[in-house]
């Protein structure tokens, strides 16, 4: 039996349209009897959480939605480390920009500095939302060894940003357009123990990025194929969405959510949970039976 999680990035950032996406998606999940894990930016664009976002977050918290920490400002894609795949495939210039700024950026990636930034985010969560996060997701998959050590020191034992598959972005005009299942062999396909003992819970795929609705049937097919495979390899499966991708087409996003749930139920593959529930139950730790590879340069 596999536990599935719908995780959604970039809550806390953007204006009324993104707040509406947060509310509508939460309510859709609730109408299906499940909750999502929302990775929330505490200082989006370097600004305090807006009153609108605060009200929405408190409403959704009280409705049982899981709200976890998503970086600090998400002001660029270099916040907690060099950008990683698939961000570097979506925007190849991330690599050249990092190299051009390498000397400046490497000074960011100290344990003390990154821990300080995380502590600022934790303060916002505890003061404004009454939440103590137990998981973290670095924006753009931009990670470093120092980031994992900072997480460990703060008692945040789970991170989630490495991808099993990034085929969900291949519809973008500058990419292949092929929505054919392809999984990396660089990382394990299940939660694994990584730097400083932090558990990395890898992302299965994303199916709702902007523009995905133009190929909705293809994405539903891909999602079903990924689900058929992941249940043979992992007791935990994290599916990614973004608030902006959902808002781009609620029809496609909600159709995707329903199709995934129906496929899981029809085949008896498992049930849905949140990252918080998996941590608190011990299921996330129990799933992390393998060690991750030493692949980070920084």
Secondary structure, 3 states (H helix, E strand, C coil): CEEEEEEEEEECCCCHHHHHHHHHHHHHHHHCCCCCEEEECCCHHHCCCCHHHHHHHHHHHHCCCEEEECCCCCCCCCCCCECCCCHHHHCCHHHHHHHHCHHHHHCCCCHHHHHHHHHHHHHHHHHHHCCCCCEECCHHHCECHHHHHHHHHCCCCEECCCECCCHHHCCCCCCCCCCCCCCCCCCCCCCEECHHHCEECCEEEECCCCCHHHHHHHHHHHHHHHHHHHCCCCCEEEEEEEHHHHHHCHHHHHHHHHHHHHHHHHHCCEEECCHHHHHHHCHHHHHCCEECCCCCCC
